[in-house]
Structure formats: structure tokens, C-alpha cells
């Protein structure tokens, strides 16, 4: 039953098709072009300028006006310690210095009349120098009883409170520069080789919105991670959106340009047990099988590493029943850009 039905349906088609109808195909040419690959990498927003502020002197905290998250201006007072004892020591040192200068001046005048020895004069000069050094040291220590903001920024950590007694070299505050925000992203070594400082990228901060912000590559680290074979790339934005904070996750959209290579439409590449191949069109309009080795596959094109030459014509459609050496008829008069 099925055989009869098949004959009734198929026979009119077979009768309508002449036996000598040539095999019809679509073709395209082997081209040389740069292939662009779009990739998305996950990164982290980092502040490149973070300053941990340590006390230079020990003492009791008398002023600590800012809290974590507060914005501070450059040179703003961040910390003050109780400096009363140092001020008393400084007053004493200044008095000692005044006396040493008077003694040195008196002996200097007497030395002109040979009334004192050179040894006494030299000793007085040494005492004057030591007293001056003590004053300058105490003045420097007195300055270290205060900490001022070296740049305008945001306080990111407050690790003590007023009234606390701290020792020298204690981490009290951390200050970060919001203008120094960068996105750090790990890039595979294959893609890293195609990037350079100044390349444009698109950044999306997950916590804020789906909006993409324009940025550029600011730095490419010279060393790779030996385990992951990835390298760190720093990306900066000309203007960060409100709410951007260090530690936030980001998506980095990269357009990676691969160098010019021979490229064919993906539809032209065939595979079987013998490997990859294409159907070429020779000068006599006959189909010829040609073994190839493919490379990068992007969108509807694929790079060819071996087996083809620039300008050769290959078949992109019409493979059913095609045999090597078979005459064909090209259907498309011009090569379609999509093929």
C-alpha cells in the first residue's frame, strides 16, 4: 500500500524533472578578514588607592570625628591624641635650648680674648646643637599626635573610639579614593594576547542596573597565574555611576579582534570520518573535494588554517548527491554577503 502511494506522489515530480538537469549549487569565495569575538568576563570593582592610617605615637584618643562611609576633604583632621605631656616636654626643651645658646654666645665672646679654651667653646656648641635637636624632635612628635587626610576620599574603616589608649604603629583608620576605582578581571591567555592598553570595553555593575558603561583598559599585568593560565586586566571608567563601591561584582564585555585570516561561511565546511573538507569549484565548473583544517569559529564564519587559498570558489549549498568531479550549475549570480 505504501509503495503504491509513494509511486503516485513521486512519479509526477520525477516525470517533470529532465534527466539531464545539472546539479544546482550556491557558492561563495574564500576571503581574508579580521574576525571579531564578543566575550563577557566577571570582574570585581576595586579601589586602587586605599590608605591605612597608623598612629605614629602612643596616647589616648581625644578626637576621632569621622565614621566609616563619611566623605572627608583633603587635610581634614582624622585623629588627635592627648599631647599635654609632649607640650610640657617641648617647653622644657626650648628653655634648655635658650640657655645653651646663651652659654655658647658667652663663651664665643670670651674666646676672642683668649679667656676660655677652644675645648670649652666646642663643648658649649655641642650642647647647643643637642638642645636644638631635642626641640625639633619634640616638635615632630607633637605633629604626629594628629593625623590628617592626605587626599579627599571616603573613610572605609574605623578601628578605635575616642578615649581608647593606643600604642604607636596602631592601625586606626582606612581611607580610600573613590576616583581610583578600577575593575579587575581575569582574562585567559588566548584573549589576553589580543588586548592592549587603551582598548574600549563595556562594564555592567550587577548591583546597580543592567546599563552598560564605557571604559577602557588601563593596565595589563605582565605575569599569568601558573594554575589558571589567566592574567589580570585593570579597567577604568571616566565617570563611575552613583552607588559604585569597592568589592561590587561587574560584567566586562570585550570585543576581541583576531588578526586577518582566510575565512569561509560556516555552511561550507563539511565533516565525515576522513575529517574536515569543503567542495571547491574548479575552472570547468566541476565540484572537487578538498581537505581543510579549521580554526576559530565566530558567528556564521570560520577561519581556515590549511587547505585553501584566497579567492577560491567553494560550494555553500547543494551538497545532496554531490560527487567529486560532478559538473554543477551555480544558482547565485553574485556571491551573497551572508554566504
GICORZI-V204950 format. One record per backbone hydrogen bond with DSSP energy under -1.0 kcal/mol. CO is the residue of the C=O (numbers start at 1). NH is the residue of the N-H. Records with the same first field share a line. If there is no record, write none. Layout:
CO->NH, NH
//
This chain:
1->5
2->6
3->7
4->8
5->9
6->10
7->11
10->14
11->15
12->16
13->17
18->21
23->329
25->331
26->316, 317
28->314
30->311
31->263
33->261
35->258
37->256
39->254
41->252
43->250
44->184
45->247
46->182
49->177
51->175
53->172, 173
55->169
59->166
60->82
61->163
63->80
67->70
70->155
72->153
73->76
76->149
79->147
80->62, 63
83->87
84->88
85->89
86->90
87->91
88->92
89->93
90->94
91->95
92->96
93->97
94->98
95->99
96->100
97->101
98->102
99->103
100->104
101->105
102->106
103->107
104->108
105->109
106->110
107->111
110->115
111->114
117->121
118->122
119->123
120->124
121->125
122->126
123->127
124->128
125->129
126->130
127->131
128->132
129->133
130->134
131->135
132->136
133->137
134->138
135->139
136->140
137->141
138->142
139->143
140->144
142->145
143->146
145->81
147->78, 79
149->75
153->72
154->176
155->69
157->174
161->164
164->61
166->59
170->55
172->159
173->53
174->156, 157
175->51
176->154
177->180
178->181
180->48
182->46
183->235
184->44
185->233
187->231
188->192
189->193
191->194
192->195
196->199
199->217
201->215
202->253
203->213
204->251
205->208, 209
213->203
215->201
216->236
217->198
219->234
225->229
229->189
230->225
231->187
232->221
233->185
234->218, 219
235->183
236->216
241->244
245->248
248->45
249->206
250->43
251->204
252->41
253->202
254->39
256->37
261->33
262->304
263->31
264->302
265->268
266->269
270->277
272->275
275->272
276->292
277->270
278->290
279->315
280->288
282->285
285->328
286->282
287->325
288->280
290->278
293->305, 306
296->303
298->301
300->266
301->298
302->264
303->295
306->293
309->312
312->30
313->281
314->28
317->26
319->322
323->326
326->287
329->25
336->339
//
